[in-house]
């Protein structure tokens, strides 16, 4: 039976108004500490971490569906990897347990979706909190999807589980109306009735003859919405476009609620669409107890969102209308709830008045759902896109086997993204060896800070299948193992294998020394006298020099017994070199850095060396301790030059024999010249005036270098 109403209506609906769910702001992940939450399934390569923050604590129990909007702005990567029909979407809580969800809107090409996530806590098991977290997984090519939702205008998507998400839900998939959810109310099946196919339910009333007859098609939910929010999407269609079947006074009731609490559902309670009585081409208007003067377009989908608010004594009933499903809010109306009673069913109804000749109603419903909103408005949502990635870090050194103290070493840390997705905000900590000193730091991407032997390296974006490198040039400062360690500490994704997120390289640092030497010699030396050489061995460090050895092949112009002395305290005390100088000497103790060892060698200069000749000589020093660059320790002193001067002391003695001599006998004179050195006397000229009394003198000389013991010609 068609109820009389002051206003009649058509159509519409859904999208939610979220009166207590108004977003005050959207925040896009400003920072992130590497997720330790379990990954639901490694076949899903990506996820969105959704953090909800409300304006007050409340008790989460039972169903708690929350509306989430995903766009190309707040989750840009989501649209790059999700399947075009949403078949690969799965939602879980923080522990990896699945949550029911339903996708109300899915515009893949426009990168716009509305997904409802139900934070369900059975029985009395709930939480007292002002926040919650969910993960939306996607990026699984083998996923089959669940809960297909047909788009009445073509196509559709895998929407999930609406029954598990809302207190009451129907999207009219299949061919039969769910009589467990709805009661049918049709005046005459032959004049229209209810049909369900292609993801919608259609309430149809055809023109009925004769004049004065009435007809209607309706369906009432067996579920009482009560103080809840409920949403539907409907449209009013013309059966035919010619004027003979134009519509006037066609009532399309979209709900029956006793808002004024008088026990009756009448014009003061009901709302919907109606066609004005004139002109003949009636215009469809939205009403609730009275006209709202809001014109409705025919053959177009509309959303209605209704909200009964009893929170904080704010006793209101509010409804919102969107003339375009994906468009802006068209208008809202609010009424006071009398006696605190809004108990009622969700009702879809269309009919014709018997006072009209050829009128028809055709109401199409795509979906409807109802739920209890949160106790407090949503303050903000944080979206963080995370990828299933495999990051790794490796370290190396150059040289790779060893270095010597004071030498340079190059350490490298290479961070690799071994996956098909980019990752961001990668933080790597590099811990430098304590026995090295930083010379330079460079990175192939990002930036770094350095403090207390620790480098913090930040890479804003690490592209898929790529790597970046940090290079540290260091100088060894003490012997021992030098260990360079790199650890991936933070990033905006989930790592499938954390065993390769840390790496270290150890290189031994061996002692090093740098020995040098100088040689001291007199500027002049007298041939035949002794010459003293002093050799100074110096170690400039950084470590003691082991087995310091002095080598000196003394000049051939020197001869005779050799002795040498050495000092390990810079010349303050001296000791004899055992067995004299044999051409080389190894100091018994290591030569400390900054210290000088000395050797003195004494030898006789050959007296035969000619005046003005220079005696040249140099010394060499070695050590078994390597230099800082790893080369052998060897040093040759500059050559020293010593000029030879000569010095001789001649004595002459003349004797005669026999003495006396008989006239006519032979008289022999012996002249002895002696050189008391120390040098050879060269170009010695002997002058002797023979007496006149000597006739026919004959001269003969012999040379004796041993005082006359032997003579030579």
C-alpha positions in Angstrom: 0.0 0.0 0.0 1.4 3.3 -1.0 1.7 5.7 1.9 0.8 9.3 1.4 3.7 11.7 1.9 3.9 15.4 1.8 7.0 15.0 -0.4 7.9 12.2 -2.6 11.3 11.3 -4.0 13.5 9.5 -6.2 16.8 8.2 -5.9 20.3 8.3 -5.2 23.1 7.5 -3.2 26.0 6.7 -1.1 29.5 7.9 -0.3 29.7 8.5 3.4 29.7 11.6 5.2 31.7 10.8 8.0 30.4 13.3 10.2 32.5 12.1 13.0 35.1 11.1 10.6 36.2 14.4 9.1 39.9 14.4 8.3 41.6 17.4 9.7 44.7 16.7 7.8 46.6 14.1 5.8 50.2 13.5 6.6 52.6 11.7 4.3 55.2 9.8 6.1 57.8 12.3 7.2 60.1 9.7 8.7 60.4 6.0 9.2 62.3 3.5 11.4 62.8 0.2 9.6 59.7 -1.9 9.9 59.8 -4.9 12.1 56.2 -5.8 11.5 55.7 -9.3 9.9 55.3 -9.4 6.2 52.0 -11.1 5.3 53.1 -13.0 2.3 56.4 -12.7 0.3 54.3 -13.0 -2.9 53.0 -9.5 -2.2 55.8 -7.2 -3.2 54.4 -3.9 -1.8 52.3 -2.6 1.0 50.9 0.7 2.5 51.2 1.2 6.2 48.1 3.2 7.2 48.3 4.9 10.6 45.1 6.3 11.9 45.0 8.9 14.7 41.7 10.1 16.2 41.0 13.1 18.4 40.4 11.0 21.5 40.7 7.5 23.0 37.8 5.2 22.7 37.1 1.5 23.1 37.6 -0.5 19.9 35.2 -3.5 20.0 33.2 -5.3 17.4 33.2 -3.9 13.9 35.1 -0.7 13.3 35.1 0.1 9.6 37.2 3.1 8.7 37.1 4.8 5.3 40.5 5.2 3.6 41.0 7.2 0.4 43.9 6.2 -1.9 44.9 8.6 -4.6 47.8 9.2 -7.0 48.9 12.0 -4.6 49.0 10.2 -1.2 50.2 6.8 -2.5 51.7 7.4 -5.9 53.6 4.1 -6.2 50.5 2.1 -5.3 49.0 2.7 -8.7 52.2 1.6 -10.4 52.2 -1.9 -9.0 48.6 -2.8 -8.0 46.5 -5.0 -10.4 44.1 -2.9 -12.5 41.1 -4.8 -11.1 42.3 -4.8 -7.4 42.5 -8.6 -7.4 45.8 -8.5 -5.4 44.7 -6.4 -2.4 44.9 -7.9 1.0 44.6 -6.0 4.3 46.1 -7.0 7.7 46.7 -5.7 11.1 50.1 -5.1 12.7 50.5 -8.8 13.5 49.9 -9.9 9.9 46.3 -11.2 10.6 43.9 -10.4 7.8 41.3 -7.7 8.2 38.0 -7.5 6.3 37.7 -4.7 3.8 35.5 -3.5 1.0 36.4 -1.3 -1.9 33.6 1.2 -2.5 35.2 3.0 -5.3 37.9 1.9 -7.7 39.1 4.2 -10.5 42.3 2.7 -11.7 42.9 5.1 -14.6 42.1 8.1 -12.5 44.2 6.8 -9.5 41.4 7.2 -7.0 39.9 4.6 -4.6 37.9 4.4 -1.5 38.5 1.3 0.7 36.8 0.5 4.0 38.9 -1.4 6.5 37.3 -3.1 9.5 39.3 -3.3 12.7 37.3 -6.1 14.2 37.6 -7.1 17.9 35.3 -10.0 18.8 33.2 -10.1 21.9 34.7 -8.0 24.8 38.2 -8.2 23.4 39.1 -4.7 22.4 41.6 -2.0 22.9 41.4 1.5 24.4 43.3 3.7 22.0 43.2 6.8 19.9 45.1 5.2 17.0 45.3 2.0 14.9 47.5 0.6 12.1 46.6 -1.5 9.1 48.7 -2.7 6.1 47.3 -2.8 2.6 49.3 -5.4 0.6 49.4 -5.5 -3.2 51.7 -6.4 -6.1 51.0 -10.1 -6.4 50.7 -11.2 -10.0 49.3 -14.6 -9.1 46.5 -13.3 -6.8 43.0 -14.4 -7.8 40.9 -11.7 -5.9 37.7 -12.0 -3.9 34.3 -10.3 -3.7 33.7 -9.2 -7.3 31.7 -5.9 -7.5 30.0 -5.1 -10.7 30.1 -1.5 -11.9 26.6 -0.8 -13.2 28.1 1.3 -16.0 30.5 -1.4 -17.1 33.4 -3.4 -15.7 34.0 -3.8 -12.0 36.7 -4.8 -9.5 37.5 -7.3 -6.7 36.1 -5.4 -3.8 36.7 -7.8 -0.9 34.3 -8.8 1.8 31.6 -6.2 2.5 29.6 -8.5 4.8 32.7 -8.9 7.0 33.3 -5.2 6.9 30.0 -3.6 7.8 27.2 -4.3 10.3 24.8 -4.5 7.3 25.9 -4.8 3.6 24.6 -5.8 0.2 26.0 -5.0 -3.2 23.4 -7.2 -5.0 25.8 -9.5 -6.8 24.2 -12.7 -8.1 20.7 -13.2 -9.5 18.6 -13.6 -6.3 17.7 -11.1 -3.7 19.1 -12.2 -0.3 15.9 -12.9 1.6 18.0 -13.2 4.8 18.6 -9.4 4.5 15.5 -8.1 2.8 11.7 -8.3 3.0 10.0 -7.7 -0.4 7.0 -5.4 -0.6 5.4 -5.4 -4.1 1.8 -4.7 -4.9 1.7 -6.6 -8.2 4.6 -8.5 -9.7 3.0 -8.3 -13.1 3.3 -4.5 -12.9 6.9 -4.5 -12.1 8.5 -5.9 -9.0 12.1 -6.6 -7.9 14.9 -8.0 -10.0 18.6 -8.5 -9.2 21.3 -8.9 -11.9 24.5 -7.3 -13.1 25.4 -6.1 -9.6 22.2 -4.0 -8.9 18.7 -4.5 -7.7 15.9 -2.8 -9.7 12.6 -1.7 -8.2 10.2 -1.2 -11.1 6.6 -0.1 -11.4 5.1 0.0 -14.9 2.1 2.1 -15.9 -1.0 0.5 -14.6 -4.5 0.7 -16.1 -7.2 1.6 -15.5 -7.1 5.1 -14.1 -7.0 5.2 -10.4 -5.1 2.0 -9.8 -1.9 2.1 -7.8 1.3 0.1 -7.7 4.6 -0.1 -5.9 7.8 -2.0 -5.5 9.7 -1.9 -2.3 12.2 -3.8 -0.1 12.8 -3.3 3.6 16.0 -4.4 5.4 15.6 -6.9 8.2 18.4 -5.1 9.9 17.5 -2.0 12.0 20.1 0.7 11.3 19.3 2.6 14.5 21.9 5.1 15.6 24.3 4.3 12.8 25.7 5.8 9.6 24.4 4.2 6.4 25.2 4.8 2.8 23.7 3.8 -0.5 24.1 4.5 -4.2 20.9 4.7 -6.4 19.6 6.1 -9.5 16.1 6.8 -10.9 15.6 5.8 -14.5 12.9 6.5 -17.0 11.4 3.4 -18.5 10.7 5.3 -21.7 11.8 8.7 -22.8 8.6 9.8 -24.5 6.3 12.2 -22.7 3.5 9.5 -22.4 5.6 7.9 -19.8 6.8 11.0 -18.1 6.6 10.8 -14.3 4.9 12.9 -11.8 4.2 12.2 -8.1 6.5 9.2 -8.3 7.5 8.5 -4.8 10.9 6.9 -4.3 11.4 6.3 -0.6 15.0 5.6 0.5 14.4 4.9 4.1 11.8 4.7 6.9 12.9 6.1 10.2 10.7 7.4 13.1 12.8 10.5 13.6 10.2 12.5 15.5 9.6 9.6 17.8 5.8 9.7 17.5 5.6 6.0 16.8 4.6 6.6 13.2 6.6 6.8 9.9 4.9 9.7 8.2 5.7 12.8 6.1 7.7 14.2 9.0 10.0 11.3 9.1 10.5 10.1 5.6 12.8 11.3 2.9 13.6 10.5 -0.7 12.6 11.9 -4.1 9.4 12.9 -5.7 8.2 14.3 -8.9 6.4 17.6 -8.7 2.8 17.6 -9.9 3.3 20.0 -12.7 4.2 20.5 -15.5 3.5 17.2 -17.1 7.2 16.6 -17.5 7.7 16.5 -13.8 11.0 17.5 -12.3 12.4 15.2 -9.7 13.1 16.8 -6.3 14.7 15.7 -3.1 12.5 16.0 0.0 12.2 15.2 3.7 8.9 16.1 5.2 9.0 19.2 3.0 10.5 20.2 -0.3 14.2 21.0 -0.3 14.0 22.6 -3.7 17.1 20.5 -4.8 16.5 19.2 -8.4 17.8 15.8 -9.2 19.0 14.7 -12.6 17.4 11.6 -14.1 19.3 8.5 -15.3 22.3 9.4 -13.1 23.9 7.7 -10.1 23.6 9.5 -6.8 25.0 8.8 -3.3 23.1 9.4 -0.1 24.8 9.4 3.2 22.7 9.3 6.3 24.0 9.8 9.8 22.2 9.5 13.1 24.3 11.2 15.8 23.6 10.5 19.5 27.2 11.3 20.7 27.6 13.9 23.4 23.9 14.7 23.4 24.1 15.9 19.8 20.8 14.4 18.9 20.6 15.0 15.1 19.8 13.2 12.0 21.8 14.3 9.0 21.7 13.4 5.3 24.0 14.4 2.5 23.4 14.2 -1.2 25.9 13.9 -4.1 24.3 14.5 -7.4 27.4 13.0 -9.0 28.8 9.9 -7.4 32.3 11.1 -7.8 31.5 14.8 -7.5 31.3 17.3 -4.7 28.7 17.5 -2.0 25.5 18.9 -3.4 23.6 19.6 -0.2 23.1 18.5 3.4 20.1 18.7 5.7 19.9 18.3 9.5 17.0 17.7 11.8 16.6 17.2 15.5 15.9 13.7 16.7 12.9 13.7 19.0 12.6 11.4 22.0 16.0 9.9 21.1 14.3 7.5 18.7 15.6 6.9 15.2 14.9 3.2 15.2 14.1 2.1 11.6 14.8 0.0 8.6 16.6 0.8 5.4 13.8 1.0 2.8 13.9 1.3 -0.9 10.5 2.0 -2.5 9.0 3.3 -5.7 5.4 3.5 -6.8 2.7 5.3 -8.8 -0.3 7.2 -7.7 -3.6 6.0 -9.0 -4.7 9.6 -9.8 -2.2 9.6 -12.7 -2.8 8.0 -16.0 0.6 6.7 -17.2 3.2 7.0 -14.6 6.0 4.6 -13.9 8.8 4.2 -11.3 12.2 2.6 -11.8 14.6 2.8 -8.9 18.0 1.1 -9.2 20.2 0.4 -6.2 23.9 -0.5 -6.6 24.9 -1.1 -3.0 24.0 -0.2 0.6 25.9 -0.6 3.9 25.5 0.5 7.5 28.0 0.8 10.4 28.7 2.4 13.7 31.1 5.3 13.3 34.0 5.9 15.7 33.4 7.8 18.9 35.8 10.6 17.9 36.6 12.2 14.6 39.7 11.2 12.7 42.5 13.6 13.3 44.9 12.6 10.6 46.1 9.6 8.6 49.7 8.8 7.8 50.3 6.8 4.6 53.7 5.1 4.1 54.4 3.1 1.0 56.6 0.1 1.7 58.1 -2.3 -0.7 59.3 -5.9 -0.3 63.0 -5.4 -1.1 66.3 -7.1 -0.6 68.9 -4.6 0.5 72.4 -5.6 1.1 75.7 -3.9 2.0 79.2 -5.0 1.2 82.5 -3.6 2.3 86.0 -3.7 0.8 89.4 -2.2 1.2 92.2 -1.2 -1.1 94.8 -2.6 -0.6 92.9 -5.8 0.5 95.7 -7.8 2.2 97.6 -5.4 4.5 98.9 -1.9 5.0 101.7 -0.4 7.0 101.4 2.2 9.7 101.3 5.7 8.2 100.1 4.2 4.9 96.8 5.0 3.2 93.9 2.7 2.8 90.6 3.1 0.9 87.5 1.6 2.4 84.3 1.3 0.5 80.7 0.5 1.5 78.4 -0.5 -1.4 74.6 -0.6 -0.7 72.6 -2.6 -3.2 68.9 -2.7 -3.9 68.4 -6.2 -5.3 64.7 -5.8 -6.1 62.3 -4.5 -8.6 61.1 -1.5 -6.5 62.7 1.7 -5.5 63.2 2.3 -1.8 63.8 5.5 0.1 65.3 7.1 3.1 68.1 4.5 3.4 70.4 5.2 6.4 73.7 3.4 6.6 76.0 3.6 9.6 79.7 3.2 8.8 82.0 2.6 11.8 85.6 3.5 11.1 88.7 1.8 12.7 90.1 3.5 15.7 93.7 3.1 14.4 93.1 5.2 11.3 92.6 8.8 10.5 90.1 10.1 8.0 91.6 11.9 5.0 88.5 12.2 2.8 84.9 11.0 2.4 82.8 10.8 -0.7 79.4 9.3 -1.6 77.9 8.5 -5.0 74.4 9.6 -3.8 72.9 11.3 -0.9 74.6 13.0 2.0 76.6 12.1 5.1 77.6 13.3 8.5 80.7 12.4 10.4 81.2 12.3 14.1 83.4 10.3 16.5 84.6 7.8 14.0 81.1 7.1 12.7 79.7 8.1 9.3 75.9 8.4 9.0 75.1 8.1 5.3 71.6 8.9 4.0 70.3 7.9 0.6 67.0 9.6 -0.3 66.2 7.1 -3.1 67.8 3.8 -3.9 66.5 2.8 -7.3 65.6 -0.8 -8.1 68.5 -3.1 -9.1 71.0 -0.4 -8.4 73.7 0.3 -5.9 75.4 3.3 -4.3 78.9 3.6 -2.8 80.5 5.5 0.1 84.3 5.8 -0.1 86.6 6.7 2.8 90.3 7.5 2.4 92.1 6.8 5.7 95.6 6.9 7.0 96.8 4.3 9.5 98.0 5.7 12.8 99.0 2.6 14.8 99.6 -1.1 14.1 96.9 -3.6 14.7 93.7 -4.7 12.9 91.8 -2.0 11.1 88.1 -3.0 10.9 85.6 -1.0 8.7 82.0 -1.9 9.3 78.8 -0.8 7.5 75.2 -1.5 8.6 71.9 -0.7 7.0 69.9 0.8 9.8 66.8 2.5 8.4 64.8 2.5 5.3 61.1 2.9 4.2 60.5 -0.7 3.3 60.6 -4.3 4.4 63.6 -6.4 3.8 63.2 -10.1 2.8 66.7 -10.9 4.0 68.4 -9.0 6.8 71.4 -11.3 7.0 73.2 -9.2 4.4 72.4 -5.8 6.0 75.8 -5.6 7.7 79.3 -6.2 6.5 82.8 -5.6 7.8 86.3 -5.7 6.3 89.4 -6.1 8.4 92.9 -5.3 7.2 96.0 -5.7 9.4 98.2 -2.7 9.9 101.9 -3.6 10.3 104.5 -1.4 12.0 106.4 1.0 9.6 109.5 3.0 9.9 111.5 5.3 7.7 115.2 5.1 8.2 117.7 7.5 6.7 121.4 8.1 7.3 124.1 10.7 7.1 127.9 10.3 6.9 130.5 12.6 8.5 134.1 12.8 7.3 136.9 15.3 7.7 137.4 17.8 4.9 141.1 17.0 4.7 143.3 14.1 5.9 147.1 13.7 5.8 148.2 10.7 3.8 149.5 8.0 6.2 147.4 9.3 9.1 144.0 7.9 10.4 140.6 9.0 9.1 137.4 8.8 11.2 134.0 8.3 9.6 130.8 8.8 11.6 127.6 7.3 10.3 124.3 8.6 11.8 121.2 6.3 11.3 117.9 8.2 12.0 114.3 6.8 12.1 111.5 9.2 11.3 108.9 6.6 12.4 106.2 6.1 13.0 107.3 2.8 14.6 110.6 1.4 15.8 112.9 0.1 13.0 114.0 -3.5 13.5 117.4 -4.8 12.5 118.9 -1.5 11.4 122.0 -2.4 9.5 124.9 0.0 8.5 126.9 -1.0 5.5 130.1 0.8 4.4 132.8 -0.5 2.0 135.6 1.7 3.1 137.8 3.5 0.4 140.7 1.5 -1.0 142.9 4.5 -0.1 142.7 3.3 3.5 144.2 0.3 5.1 145.4 -1.3 8.2 143.7 -2.4 11.3 140.1 -1.1 11.6 138.1 -0.6 14.7 134.6 0.7 15.1 132.4 1.9 17.9 128.6 2.4 18.1 126.3 4.4 20.2 122.5 3.8 20.7 121.9 7.0 22.7 122.9 9.6 20.3 126.6 9.5 21.1 126.6 9.9 24.8 128.1 6.4 25.4 130.0 4.2 23.0 130.8 0.5 22.7 133.2 -1.3 20.5 131.9 -3.2 17.6 132.8 -6.9 18.2 135.4 -8.2 15.7 136.0 -4.7 14.4 134.5 -3.3 11.2 133.8 -6.0 8.7 131.9 -3.9 6.2 128.5 -3.9 8.0 127.0 -3.8 11.4 123.5 -4.5 12.7 122.4 -2.6 15.8 121.3 -5.0 18.5 118.2 -3.0 19.5 115.4 -1.5 17.5 115.8 2.1 16.5 113.0 4.1 18.1 111.1 6.7 16.1 112.8 10.1 16.3 116.1 8.5 17.6 119.6 8.4 16.1 122.1 5.5 16.3 125.8 6.3 15.5 128.7 4.3 14.2 132.4 5.5 14.1 135.0 3.8 12.0 138.7 4.6 12.2 141.3 3.5 9.5 144.7 4.6 8.2 145.0 6.5 5.0 147.6 5.0 2.6 150.6 7.2 2.9 151.2 6.8 -0.8 148.1 8.7 -1.7 149.2 11.7 -3.6 148.7 15.3 -2.5 145.3 16.8 -3.6 143.5 13.5 -4.2 140.0 13.2 -2.8 138.9 10.1 -1.0 135.2 9.4 -1.6 132.8 7.3 0.4 129.2 6.7 1.3 127.2 4.4 3.6 124.0 2.5 3.3 121.3 1.8 6.0 118.6 -0.8 5.8 115.9 -2.2 8.2 113.6 -5.2 8.0 110.7 -3.0 9.0 108.9 -1.7 5.9 108.1 1.9 5.1 104.6 3.2 5.4 104.0 2.7 1.7 105.1 -1.0 2.0 108.4 -0.5 0.2 111.7 -1.7 1.7 113.7 0.5 4.0 117.0 1.4 2.2 118.9 4.6 2.3 122.2 5.6 0.8 124.0 8.6 2.3 125.3 11.4 0.1 128.9 10.8 -0.9 131.5 12.5 1.3 134.7 13.9 -0.1 138.0 14.2 1.9 141.0 15.9 0.4 144.4 14.3 0.9 147.3 16.4 1.9 150.8 15.0 2.4 153.3 15.6 5.2 156.9 14.2 5.3 159.8 14.7 7.8 163.2 13.9 6.1 166.5 13.3 7.9 170.0 12.9 6.2 173.1 11.2 7.5 176.5 10.9 5.7 179.3 8.5 6.7 182.7 7.6 5.1 184.6 4.4 5.1 187.4 3.7 5.7 188.3 6.5 7.9 191.1 7.3 7.9 191.7 6.4 4.3 195.1 5.8 2.6 195.7 8.0 -0.4 195.1 6.0 -3.5 192.6 3.8 -1.8 188.9 3.9 -2.5 186.8 6.0 -0.2 183.2 5.2 0.1 180.6 7.8 1.2 177.2 6.5 2.4 174.4 9.0 2.6 171.2 7.9 4.4 168.0 9.8 3.9 165.1 8.9 6.3 161.4 9.9 5.9 159.7 10.0 9.3 156.4 10.5 7.5 153.6 10.3 7.8 153.3 10.7 4.0 155.4 9.7 1.2 158.2 12.2 0.4 158.1 12.7 -3.3 160.7 14.2 -5.6 163.4 14.0 -3.0 166.6 15.6 -4.4 170.0 14.7 -2.9 172.9 17.2 -3.5 176.5 16.2 -2.5 179.6 18.3 -3.4 182.4 15.7 -3.9 185.8 16.9 -2.6 188.4 17.9 -5.2 190.7 15.3 -3.7 188.5 12.5 -5.1 189.6 11.5 -8.5 187.3 9.8 -10.9 184.3 9.6 -8.5 181.8 6.9 -9.2 178.2 7.1 -8.0 175.9 4.2 -7.1 172.8 4.3 -5.0 170.7 1.7 -3.4 167.4 2.1 -1.6 166.5 0.6 1.6 163.1 1.0 3.2 164.0 -0.9 6.3 166.9 1.0 7.7 169.5 -0.8 5.6 168.7 -4.3 6.5 168.0 -5.0 2.8 168.8 -3.0 -0.2 167.5 -2.7 -3.6 169.0 -1.5 -6.7 
